[in-house]
Structure formats: structure tokens, C-alpha cells
Amino acid sequence: MYKITIEDKVYACQPEETVLDTLLRENVAIPYACKKGTCHSCMVRSIDIAPPAIAQAGLKDTLKKRKHFLACQCYPEQDMTIRLPDQSEFYTDGTVVVNEMLNRNTLLLVIAFKDALEFNAGQFVNLQRPDGLTRSYSIANIPQASNTLEFHIRRLPNGKFSNWLHDEIKAGDSIAVSEPRGHCFYLPERHEQGLLLVGTGTGLAPLAGILTDALSHGHSGPIYLFHGSREVEDLYRIEELRQLARQHPNFHYIPCLSGELVPDGFTQGRTHEVALAAFADLKGWRVFFCGHPDMVNQMKRMAFLKGAASKDIYADAFVISPN
């Protein structure tokens, strides 16, 4: 008999019981459906130990690394502390150390923390205003000794949160930040595998972090980054990415513009269409998408049809509120 701890409550898992069986017997509210490990409805996360391998069968490698597992398939092998998907998030206060513009409508926000951070480039966090208003933003940097998180935040028309960040937040201010979430990040494995990164607008943020992470780990396979907007003024870090491409022969940067004015050095067309046209076969590739939900969903479907394995297609499903 092993103990299952959730926050301050402890439940006894009987022999031959799964974690899901125990929680349902104890009337703990947890989503579930098939009980066969197919639907993934009962996925939870271990806070301390690595879960049994069988309980992680079928999950993406990035979810496995974060110690997510299927409660219906988990027969505990020792005491476990777990977190349910609907539990309240833990927030910590950070200090704004950089607040400057990347282009005419995109803010570079860097937040520093006293304690060491555990995160992966490409994950996202929730930022929270003192009044409780909360928005999700992707992390653009890789873990480093300075204990900082970098965000690229676009000003949205009538956006309550983005306008607050653009107009009121300044260096030295404190802001509440949730624990990192999401499984859209790079794992240092299969170094020879091709990487396709496609994003629009501030979708560059997680992709830039993933790119930096891959290069820092010596990824040797081809890496293609397609970043787009309607007008060149809404792109950013163009020269920085071009310089990176000059330094790394396996990295290719393709800035795309969907508007009528397309200067030399840019590719005309919608980003996802340009990217898809460039590859006849994505079998064996790892692909990352970030941008408008409709674009992301279309890209995921098309990448799969072009041969990419579903386990190698990454895109976190969160949408920033327009206000």
C-alpha cells in the first residue's frame, strides 16, 4: 500500500489499484473517460518521483520529462505526490529588469527572480496583475544563471493586459508569475533530426527560445525558421537571426510578408503556406508551430499529412484574450 499525496491530503492506494481507482474511490474530482490510456483525460503530474514507465506510454517526450502520467495506467511503486490539472497555480513575484520596444508594437519584457528557475525554452507562464487579471505568454529565452524570463508582448487593440504592460509597467516593478507550463520545447536528442519552426508575430518568442536551445546543444540536423507578418515593421530581430544563420550553416531563416510591399531579402506569402511549399516530405522531422490558432491547427494537420509523426508535432493550445 502506497500513499498518494495531493496538496495537504493523503490517500491510501490499495494493492492492484491505479491512481485513478484510488482517487475515484475517495471521491476526488478528476477528469477521466476511457480508463484505457487512450483519451489522456486523466493525465496528472508527479511532483516528486518519476512515475512508472507504463503510466507514460503514448505521451510526448516533453510531457514525460515533466513527469506527467496517466492516472488510469499508474500502479504506484512507491509513495507519490501529484498535482491535478485543475489545481490552483503557484505564483511567485519577479522584478522587471528590462522593458523596451522590439518594434512599433512589441514589448521586450525581462523578469528576474531571486531563486533558481526550472523551465524549458518555449513553455509559457501566466502573468497576473494585482487585480487578478491574468494572461498567458511564452518564454523566449533558455535557462541561465541570471534567473530571468524573457517575453515578447504585442500591444493588442483594447487589450487590458497588454496595454497595462506597455504603458504602466517599468523596470523595478514587481509582477506575479505562475509556474511554467506546456510541452512545446526542445529536447536534446536525435541531434541529426530536421527541425521546422513556423510562427507569426510574437509567435517568434517560443520559437527563438527553442532555436537557441537547439543550437546550444549542438543540434546538427537542418533547422528552418519561418517567421512572418503582414508588414516588415511588425517583424523583429531580423538582423540578429540572419547573423545566426551566417554563423550556423545548418540554420536557415526565412522572414515572410503577406502584404503587398515585399523588400529584397524577404519572401512573399503567408508564413504557413510558404513553409509547407518548401517541404514535400516531413517524415522524420520535428516541427513546432506558434501563432493564430487557425494557422496552428492547419499546420498540424498538414505536417501530419506530409509525414511528420504526431509525437513530433508541437504546439501549445492557449489563446491570448483580445482584451
N, C-alpha and C positions, 0 to 999 in steps of 0.2 A: 504494500500500500504506500503510495507516494502522495505528497502534498502539492496542491495546485494553489498558488497564491495570486490573488488579483487585488491590487491596492492593499487594503488592510484586512481582507478577508481570506481565510484559508479553507480549502475544500479537500476532502479525502477522496482520492481516486482509487476505486476498488480494483482488485485484480481482474483482468480481462475487460476493463472499461477503457474507452477512449476518453480524451479530454472533453470532447463534445458530450459523451454519455454522462460524465460527471456533472458538467455544468447544467445540462438539461434536468438531471435528477435533482439538482439543488435549486432549480427554478431561476437560474441566471439567464438574463436576456442576451442571447447570441443568435445572429442570423445563421440559417442553415437551410439546405434543401435536399440534395440527393443522398447525402451521407456516404457517398462512394468515392469522394475525392475528385469528382468531375467538375462540379459547378464552381468550386472555390468560394462559395458563400461564407463558409465558416473559417476563413483564414484569419489567424491571430498572430501575435508576435511574442517570442520569448525574450524576456528582459535580461535573463542571466545566462543560462546554459544553451548550448547548441541542441536543437530538437533532433529526434531520431530521423535518420535519412529517409525512411519510408514516408514520414509525415510531410516531406518536402518534394515528393515525387511530382513531376509535372509543372513545378514552379520555375519562373525565370531565375537565372543565376543571381541576378541582383537582389531578388527577393530572398533567396537562400542566404546570401551574405548578410542580410539584415535580420536573419533568424525568424523570418515568417514561416508559418507552417499551417497545415490543415488540421483543425481540431478533430475532425471525424476520422482521421487516419493516424492520430498520435496516441500510441500506447506508451505512457511515460516510463522512462528507465531510471529516473531519479526525480527528486523534488524540482518543481518548476515555478518560476514567477512569470506570468504572462500579462499581456495588455490586450484588451478587446478593442475592436476597430472604432467603437463609438465612445471610448473613454475620453474624458476631458484632456486637452493637451496641456503639457507643461510649458510654461513661458519663463524666459529669463530676460533680464534687462541688458541691453547693449548700448554702447555710446557711439553716436555718429562721428566719424573721423574724416570722411570725405563727402562733400555734397557739391557736385559740379556738373555742368551740362556736357553730354556726349555729342549731341546735335541740337537742332532747334526745338525738339520736344521730348528728348530722352535724358533723364537724370541718372548720373552715376552716384549711387549711394553705397558707402562702405561703412559697416558697423563693426566695432571692436568689442571683444568680450574679455573679462578677467581670466576666466578658466579656459582650459583646452576644449576645443570643439571636435565633435565626431560627426563628420558628414562626408558626402561624396559630391564632387562637382556635377551639377545637373539636377540635383534634388531641389526641392522647394520648401519654403517655410511660410508660415503666416506671420505677417506683421500686424501689430494691434495698436490702435490709438488709445489714449487714456479713456475715451468714452466707450470703448469696447468694439468700435468699428474695425473690421478685420479684412485683410486682403492677402492673397497668395502671390508670392514672387519666387522665381527661380534663382538659384545660386550660380554666379558666373565665374567664381574662382575655385582653385583647388585648395585643399587643406594646407596650412602653412604655420610657421612658428608664431606669426603675429596674431593668431586667433581672430581673424576677421572674416566677414561675409560680404561679398560684393553683389550688388543688384543693379539692373538696368531698368529704369521705371519710366514708362511713357506717360506723358500727360494726356488724359482722356477728356473729351468734351464733357463738362458737368461731372467729372469724376471726383467724388468727395474725398476719396483717399489719396489718389494721385495728385490732386491739386494741393492737398494738405502737405504732402511730401515736397512738392515743388516750391510752394510759396511760404511755408512756415517752418519746416524742419531746418535746422542749421547745425554746423559742427559743434559738438559738445552736448547736444541734446540726448536724452535717453529715450529708448524705444523698446517695447516688448516684442520678443521674437520667440516663436514656437520651436519645438524640436524639428529637425529636418525630416522630410517625408518624401516618398516617391521612389521609384525603382528605375528611373531613366538616367543611368550613369554608366561610365566606362569601367570595365573590369580588366585588369592587366593579364589577359590570357589570349591565346590564339593571335600572337603578335603579327602573323602574316595575313590575317583576315582583312578584307577590304571594309572600310568604314564610310558610310554615306550619311551626311548630316545636312538636313534641309530645314530652313526656318525663315520666317518673315518678321520684320520689325524687331521688337525686343526678344523674339524667339532666339536671337543670337546669344542671349545670356547663357542659357544652359549648354548650348552647343559650343560656345567658346570655352567653357569650363571643361567639357568632355574632350575637346580638341587638345587643350593644354595638358590634360591628364594623360591622354594617349601618347602625346609626343614626349612627355616627361618620363614615361615608362618605356620609351624606345620602340614604340609601335612601328613595325617595318612594312606593313601592308599599305596599299594605297588609301589615302584619306581625301574625300571630296567634301567640301563645304559649299553649299548653295545658300546664299543669303539674299533676300530680296525685299523690295518695297516699290511703291509707285514712282517716287522721285528720288534722285540721288541725295537730296538734302535729308532724307529720312533714313539713309544708311549711316553707319558709323564704324570707326576703327578700320576703315578701308585700307589705308597705307600700312597699318600695323599687321593686318592679315596678309597683305601682299608681300611684306618683308618676311613674314613667317614662311610663306610659300617659297621664297627665294632661298631661305636657309634650310628647308627640308624638302628635298626632291620628291618625296612620296606624298606631300600635301599639295592639294590643288584648291584654290579659292575662286569661286565664280559668283561675282556680285550681279544680281539680276534686277532689271527695272521693267515694270509693267506699263509705265506711262509712255507718252509719245516721244519725249526727249530722252535719247539714249546716247550719252557721250562715248567716245572711244574708250575701250577698256572695260565696258560693261556689256552684259548680254541682255537682249530684249526679250521680254516674255514673263509670264507668271512663273514664280520660282519652282513650284512643284512640277509644272509642265516641262520646264527646261531640264530639271533634274531627271525626270522619268525618260525624256527623249534621249538622254545621254547614255542610258544603260539598257541594253537589250535583255540582259540576264543578271539577276541579283542573287543567284544561288551562291550560298557561302558567305554572303555579305552580312554585316551587322549594320542596321540602319536606325537613325534617330530623327524624329520629327518634332518640331515645335512651331506653333503658330495658331492660326484660326482653327477652331475645332473641325469645321467642314473640310478644310485643306488637310488636316492631320488624318481624319478618317479616310479620306480619299487616298492619301498616300499610303496608309497602312494596307488598304485593300489592294492597291496596285502593286506595291512592293511584294506582297504575298503572291500575287498572280505572276509576277516576274521571277519567282523562285526563292525569295527570301523566306527562311523558316520563321514561323510565328514567334518562336522563342528568341529570335534575333531582331525583332522589331520592337522598338522602344518609343513610347510617347506617354507622358503622364497626362491623365484626364482631369485637368482642373481649368476652370474658366474664370477670368478676372471680370468682376462685375463692371458694367459700363458706368456706374455711379457709386 
